[in-house]
Amino acid sequence: MAKVAIVGVGAIGGALAGLLETAGGHEITLCTRRPLPQLTVKTLGRELQVHARNVTDPAQAEPVDWVLVATKTYDAAGAAAWFPALCKRGAPVAIVQNGVEHRERFAPYVSQERLLPVVIDCPVERAGDTVLVRGAALMKVQDSALGRSFGALFAGSGARMELVEDFTTAMWWKLCVNSVGALNALTLKPSGVLRGESMHSLGMAMVAECAAVARAEGARLDNAIAEEVMDLYKKHPVDSVNSLLADRLAGRRMEWDARSGAIVRKGAQHGIETPLNRMAVTLLEAIENYPA
Ligand SMILES: NC(=O)c1ccc[n+]([C@@H]2O[C@H](COP(=O)([O-])OP(=O)(O)OC[C@H]3O[C@@H](n4cnc5c(N)ncnc54)[C@H](OP(=O)(O)O)[C@@H]3O)[C@@H](O)[C@H]2O)c1
């Protein structure tokens, strides 16, 4: 049993809350910007209410045993405003976000030994006080004392928890997949648009850029990853919408900087050219900052 706070209760935060509720025995605090008097989590064939305390102001927060951050990457500073109260007794902080810069992003706010980057795969969306989980949750963390302690929170929840030796490869593998998602956001088309021959080749080339940077960062990804990733997209339903596209369609801010931006940034550090991902960053930034 642990006292667990979730900072950012959108799609992923809601799914995590549902998993903790299913695991049972935890005291859950939901840290939100707006009141969330109730939270319903629907999975295929099942519906549950999350029993939790909801706080909307860091001044109301009390120390916990674990903090799970599930805001968007660009909301790191706002998320960190909760840490002084929640981590008063030194609680570790799990960063459940996309990208490869979890540690850099939160370095100003949490010491590295208390910080646990998490890679999550979980198709989920939130509408109002309901979270709809469309598939299984898979989380990957470093096989470490902190990773194992995090994994133990979800024992019995049904989530698949992988304790991996090589977290760098796990993070970059996911970023290789996400790098292609920029094409959906740019074309305003769902997954099916990647099936055409020229889009398929473009996707392969974007993944190849990402994989080259990943290798320079120490990830073990060979050239076959480009084909693997594009094969994965072929298995997605043609109408499936990734989060970058969903955010663009909804007029929300997009996470292009943590995805394509990270590939360009890290590439530059290693002297690796990433022209396709750079173009994606330039276009997505322009779309976001210069609306019609
Ligand atoms: N959705 C998926 O299927 C999925 C899958 C894998 C990985 N991810 C990754 O998981 C992360 C979270 O994504 P998401 O889809 O769950 O995003 P989301 O639905 O937009 O949820 C983010 C939540 O954070 C809240 N928030 C922002 N600043 C806050 C603050 N200062 N204090 C408290 N709450 C705050 C937002 O509140 P408001 O409601 O007030 O805006 C929002 O509810 C992202 O890095 C994403 O890339 C998502």
PDBQT file of the ligand as one rigid body, heavy atoms in Angstrom, charges set to zero:
ROOT
HETATM    1  N1  LIG A 301      -2.693   9.511 -24.749  1.00  0.00    +0.000 N 
HETATM    2  C1  LIG A 301      -1.980   8.453 -25.102  1.00  0.00    +0.000 C 
HETATM    3  O1  LIG A 301      -2.528   7.489 -25.655  1.00  0.00    +0.000 OA
HETATM    4  C2  LIG A 301      -0.487   8.407 -24.820  1.00  0.00    +0.000 A 
HETATM    5  C3  LIG A 301       0.176   7.196 -25.036  1.00  0.00    +0.000 A 
HETATM    6  C4  LIG A 301       1.534   7.115 -24.725  1.00  0.00    +0.000 A 
HETATM    7  C5  LIG A 301       2.207   8.209 -24.198  1.00  0.00    +0.000 A 
HETATM    8  N2  LIG A 301       1.543   9.397 -24.019  1.00  0.00    +0.000 N 
HETATM    9  C6  LIG A 301       2.316  10.522 -23.448  1.00  0.00    +0.000 C 
HETATM   10  O2  LIG A 301       1.868  10.723 -22.109  1.00  0.00    +0.000 OA
HETATM   11  C7  LIG A 301       1.995  12.116 -21.736  1.00  0.00    +0.000 C 
HETATM   12  C8  LIG A 301       0.624  12.613 -21.287  1.00  0.00    +0.000 C 
HETATM   13  O3  LIG A 301      -0.237  12.601 -22.430  1.00  0.00    +0.000 OA
HETATM   14  P1  LIG A 301      -1.826  12.637 -22.344  1.00  0.00    +0.000 P 
HETATM   15  O4  LIG A 301      -2.324  12.166 -23.653  1.00  0.00    +0.000 OA
HETATM   16  O5  LIG A 301      -2.301  11.978 -21.113  1.00  0.00    +0.000 OA
HETATM   17  O6  LIG A 301      -2.066  14.215 -22.215  1.00  0.00    +0.000 OA
HETATM   18  P2  LIG A 301      -3.408  14.966 -21.790  1.00  0.00    +0.000 P 
HETATM   19  O7  LIG A 301      -4.578  14.079 -22.017  1.00  0.00    +0.000 OA
HETATM   20  O8  LIG A 301      -3.352  16.298 -22.450  1.00  0.00    +0.000 OA
HETATM   21  O9  LIG A 301      -3.256  15.128 -20.224  1.00  0.00    +0.000 OA
HETATM   22  C9  LIG A 301      -2.335  15.983 -19.640  1.00  0.00    +0.000 C 
HETATM   23  C10 LIG A 301      -2.993  16.532 -18.402  1.00  0.00    +0.000 C 
HETATM   24  O10 LIG A 301      -2.037  17.283 -17.661  1.00  0.00    +0.000 OA
HETATM   25  C11 LIG A 301      -2.743  18.314 -17.034  1.00  0.00    +0.000 C 
HETATM   26  N3  LIG A 301      -1.841  19.359 -16.539  1.00  0.00    +0.000 N 
HETATM   27  C12 LIG A 301      -1.051  20.212 -17.242  1.00  0.00    +0.000 A 
HETATM   28  N4  LIG A 301      -0.373  21.030 -16.419  1.00  0.00    +0.000 NA
HETATM   29  C13 LIG A 301      -0.738  20.687 -15.160  1.00  0.00    +0.000 A 
HETATM   30  C14 LIG A 301      -0.388  21.158 -13.880  1.00  0.00    +0.000 A 
HETATM   31  N5  LIG A 301       0.464  22.171 -13.724  1.00  0.00    +0.000 N 
HETATM   32  N6  LIG A 301      -0.969  20.587 -12.802  1.00  0.00    +0.000 NA
HETATM   33  C15 LIG A 301      -1.844  19.564 -12.932  1.00  0.00    +0.000 A 
HETATM   34  N7  LIG A 301      -2.214  19.080 -14.128  1.00  0.00    +0.000 NA
HETATM   35  C16 LIG A 301      -1.666  19.619 -15.229  1.00  0.00    +0.000 A 
HETATM   36  C17 LIG A 301      -3.700  18.794 -18.086  1.00  0.00    +0.000 C 
HETATM   37  O11 LIG A 301      -4.712  19.528 -17.457  1.00  0.00    +0.000 OA
HETATM   38  P3  LIG A 301      -5.869  20.341 -18.212  1.00  0.00    +0.000 P 
HETATM   39  O12 LIG A 301      -6.934  19.296 -18.414  1.00  0.00    +0.000 OA
HETATM   40  O13 LIG A 301      -6.194  21.389 -17.233  1.00  0.00    +0.000 OA
HETATM   41  O14 LIG A 301      -5.277  20.838 -19.504  1.00  0.00    +0.000 OA
HETATM   42  C18 LIG A 301      -4.168  17.471 -18.683  1.00  0.00    +0.000 C 
HETATM   43  O15 LIG A 301      -5.315  16.987 -18.024  1.00  0.00    +0.000 OA
HETATM   44  C19 LIG A 301       2.501  12.810 -22.997  1.00  0.00    +0.000 C 
HETATM   45  O16 LIG A 301       3.900  12.958 -22.955  1.00  0.00    +0.000 OA
HETATM   46  C20 LIG A 301       2.107  11.854 -24.134  1.00  0.00    +0.000 C 
HETATM   47  O17 LIG A 301       2.930  11.997 -25.269  1.00  0.00    +0.000 OA
HETATM   48  C21 LIG A 301       0.215   9.518 -24.305  1.00  0.00    +0.000 A 
ENDROOT
TORSDOF 0
